[in-house]
């Protein structure tokens, strides 16, 4: 830590904090909004959709755990790819991951807004979200939709917290995640004991026109629900004893998330039925809760409890991706693949201050993207990044077999090979879906990658010019010093 620009992040997060970052991102808005989508596509087999996505995710989770223990650097998948692939490949990996996290942040912020307004509506403090018009800002004379305004406030608030203190943002993540998981546990507890809960809703698993082939597209469209454990590896250098704690945090967060998802989906389908859950859409979990949960003092009925949980879910997921996106940007800046200032630790706060600000700017701009297209872009980039990370494990094993690996995955190379194959299958399914249903997402994805190539070339040219100038300056100075030294060495002429 010889200078402000060379400071390393301080290890202020424990195992619990790291685990909660992963769970905070995975058990986010997805559990509330994606269960209805899965039921619409796959029917009662939605439970298989979440279970199989958990299995697919686990293979890549093993790769992340091994790489994080062997390469204890912040930046997540980017840091691993940077270690084993060429300059352009690692840049594009970081570029995609950075954008995917920022898009996810925008989606979580937009998801927080209606849930927060609905929570206020439940207590009679505001009208329903769809009944509130734009709010005029007298200072600038512009009318802003309340949802957009609240999304901006949520992003700015959590960005400020993260910029000021890593420990504080980690503590908030832990507290909020414990609250929302507790709410879901209460939901499941009342659900499985409710009189209307029936396992008959799962018989048959594929009713009517539903077939087993419906599981694949449902998996592709809901896979983002399991994106989050990788966020743990973006803060590796800020976790105490990372070689041991990062793999533990990955496995615990994945295991708990899969159990929670399966339990919540089972209760939702068992009480509402797959058709009822699909019809309810994003409000499916809240509707199920209203049907069997009692009224609680102060909080209200079951629907209010779930809305309360949704507010915390979106906030924890948003906070997690603010942390993750900024650490990817910080790592890229430190490696010279973004502007150097982005790769510096703030001399006062000890946080990647400029990386957080840069991520916040793009995140706020992403709020303007169409919500569905933004979500599909994020899913596509995460699937591609998981393919590359699994490839990085194989490449590193071959090229550096004697490297210290505190954690080695079992049954290598089966997990990373299966991870590559299954993630590619889901990528193909998603691309086919996007071609027919959301070509805008494909176009925007290609545009972001193309912009990345342009930025990479521009940064390389800028660095070359800087190095040339410095080299030229040293050469001229050396020449001047040599001339002066030669002049001093010439003996004076004698008379």
VENNORFEN-V892011 format. One record per backbone hydrogen bond with DSSP energy under -1.0 kcal/mol. NH is the residue of the N-H (numbers start at 1). CO is the residue of the C=O. E is the energy in kcal/mol with one decimal. If there is no record, write none. Layout:
nh = [NH,NH]
co = [CO,CO]
e = [E,E]
This chain:
nh = [12,12,13,18,19,20,21,22,23,24,25,26,27,28,32,33,34,38,39,40,41,42,43,45,46,47,49,50,51,52,53,54,55,56,57,58,59,60,61,62,63,64,65,66,67,68,69,70,71,73,76,78,80,81,82,85,90,91,92,93,94,95,96,97,98,99,100,101,102,103,104,105,106,107,108,109,110,111,112,113,115,116,117,118,119,120,121,122,123,124,125,131,135,137,141,144,149,150,151,152,153,154,155,156,157,158,159,160,161,162,163,164,165,169,170,171,172,173,174,175,176,177,178,179,180,181,182,183,184,185,186,187,188,189,190,191,192,194,197,198,201,202,203,210,214,215,218,219,220,221,222,225,226,227,231,232,234,235,238,239,240,244,245,246,248,249,250,251,252,253,254,255,256,257,258,259,260,261,262,263,264,265,266,267,268,269,270,271,272,273,277,278,279,280,281,283,284,287,288,289,290,291,293,296,299,300,305,306,307,308,309,310,311,312,313,314,315,316,317,318,319,320,321,322,323,324,325,326,327,328,329,330,331,332,333,334,335,336,337,342,343,344,346,350,353,356,357,358,359,360,361,362,363,364,365,366,368,369,374,375,376,377,378,379,380,381,382,383,384,385,386,387,388,389,390,391,392,393,394,395,396,397,398,399,400,403,414,417,418,419,420,421,422,423,424,425,426,427,428,429,430,431,432,433,434,435,436,437,438,442,443,444,445,446,447,448,449,450,451,452,453,454,455,456,457,458,459,460,461,462,463,464,465,466,467,468,469,470,471,472,473,474,475,476,477,478,479,480,481,482,483,484,485,486,487,488,489]
co = [10,238,238,14,15,16,17,18,19,20,21,22,23,26,29,29,30,34,35,36,37,38,39,42,43,44,45,46,47,48,49,50,51,52,53,54,55,56,57,58,59,60,61,62,63,64,65,66,67,71,233,75,76,77,78,81,86,87,88,89,90,91,92,93,94,95,96,97,98,99,100,101,102,103,104,105,106,107,108,109,111,112,113,114,115,116,117,118,119,121,120,128,144,142,137,135,145,146,147,148,149,150,151,152,153,154,155,156,157,158,159,160,161,165,166,167,168,169,170,171,172,173,174,175,176,177,178,179,180,181,182,183,184,185,186,187,188,191,194,270,198,199,200,207,211,212,214,215,216,217,218,222,223,224,228,229,231,232,235,236,13,241,241,242,244,245,246,247,248,249,250,251,252,253,254,255,256,257,258,259,260,261,262,263,264,265,266,267,268,269,273,274,275,276,277,280,281,283,284,285,286,287,289,300,297,296,301,302,303,304,305,306,307,308,309,310,311,312,313,314,315,316,317,318,319,320,321,322,323,324,325,326,327,328,329,330,331,333,332,339,340,341,351,346,351,352,353,354,355,356,357,358,359,360,361,362,365,366,370,371,372,373,374,375,376,377,378,379,380,381,382,383,384,385,386,387,388,389,390,391,392,393,394,395,396,400,411,413,414,415,416,417,418,419,420,421,422,423,424,425,426,427,428,429,430,431,432,433,434,438,439,440,441,442,443,444,445,446,447,448,449,450,451,452,453,454,455,456,457,458,459,460,461,462,463,464,465,466,467,468,469,470,471,472,473,474,475,476,477,478,479,480,481,482,483,484,485]
e = [-1.2,-1.1,-2.6,-2.4,-2.5,-2.4,-1.6,-1.5,-2.5,-2.8,-1.4,-2.3,-2.9,-1.7,-1.1,-2.4,-2.6,-2.5,-2.1,-2.0,-1.8,-2.9,-1.7,-1.3,-1.9,-1.6,-1.8,-2.0,-1.9,-3.3,-2.0,-1.7,-1.6,-2.8,-2.3,-1.8,-1.4,-1.1,-2.3,-1.9,-1.2,-2.4,-2.3,-2.2,-2.5,-2.6,-1.9,-1.8,-3.0,-2.7,-1.8,-1.4,-1.5,-2.4,-2.6,-2.9,-2.3,-2.1,-2.7,-2.0,-2.4,-3.0,-2.4,-2.5,-2.8,-1.8,-2.8,-2.6,-2.0,-3.0,-2.3,-2.1,-2.0,-2.3,-2.5,-2.3,-2.3,-1.9,-2.1,-1.5,-1.2,-2.6,-2.4,-2.6,-2.1,-2.1,-2.3,-2.5,-1.1,-1.9,-2.9,-2.1,-3.1,-2.8,-2.4,-3.0,-2.3,-2.8,-2.1,-2.2,-2.2,-2.6,-2.3,-2.8,-2.5,-2.2,-2.6,-2.3,-1.9,-2.5,-2.5,-1.6,-2.1,-1.7,-2.3,-2.2,-2.4,-2.0,-2.0,-2.5,-2.7,-2.2,-2.1,-2.0,-2.3,-2.5,-2.0,-1.9,-2.0,-2.3,-2.1,-2.2,-2.5,-2.6,-2.4,-2.1,-2.5,-1.2,-1.1,-1.8,-1.3,-1.8,-1.9,-2.3,-1.9,-1.6,-1.4,-2.3,-2.4,-2.0,-1.2,-2.0,-2.3,-1.4,-1.3,-1.2,-1.3,-1.2,-2.0,-1.6,-2.9,-1.1,-2.8,-2.1,-1.3,-2.7,-2.3,-2.3,-2.7,-2.3,-2.2,-2.5,-2.6,-2.1,-2.5,-2.0,-2.6,-2.9,-2.6,-2.3,-2.6,-2.8,-2.2,-2.1,-2.6,-2.6,-2.5,-1.6,-2.4,-1.6,-2.4,-2.3,-2.5,-1.7,-1.0,-1.8,-1.8,-2.6,-2.4,-2.5,-2.2,-1.4,-2.8,-3.5,-3.2,-1.7,-1.9,-2.1,-2.3,-2.4,-2.2,-2.6,-2.0,-1.6,-2.4,-2.5,-1.8,-2.6,-2.3,-2.3,-2.7,-2.3,-1.9,-1.9,-2.1,-2.5,-2.8,-1.6,-1.6,-2.1,-2.1,-2.6,-2.5,-2.3,-2.6,-2.6,-1.7,-1.2,-3.2,-1.4,-1.3,-1.4,-3.1,-1.8,-2.7,-2.2,-2.1,-2.5,-2.2,-2.2,-2.1,-1.7,-2.5,-2.7,-1.9,-2.0,-1.4,-1.8,-2.7,-2.3,-2.2,-2.4,-2.3,-2.2,-2.3,-2.5,-2.2,-2.4,-2.2,-2.4,-2.2,-1.7,-1.9,-2.3,-2.1,-1.8,-2.0,-1.6,-1.4,-2.5,-2.5,-2.2,-1.9,-2.5,-2.5,-1.6,-2.2,-2.0,-2.8,-2.6,-2.4,-2.5,-2.9,-2.0,-2.1,-2.2,-2.2,-2.2,-2.7,-2.4,-2.4,-2.7,-2.4,-2.0,-2.6,-2.4,-1.4,-2.9,-1.4,-1.0,-2.6,-2.8,-2.2,-2.5,-2.2,-2.2,-2.1,-2.5,-2.5,-2.0,-1.9,-1.9,-2.8,-2.8,-2.3,-2.5,-2.8,-2.2,-2.3,-2.4,-2.7,-2.4,-2.2,-2.3,-2.8,-2.4,-2.4,-2.5,-2.8,-2.9,-2.5,-2.2,-2.2,-2.3,-2.1,-2.9,-2.4,-2.5,-2.6,-2.6,-2.4,-2.3,-2.6,-2.4,-2.2,-2.2,-1.5]
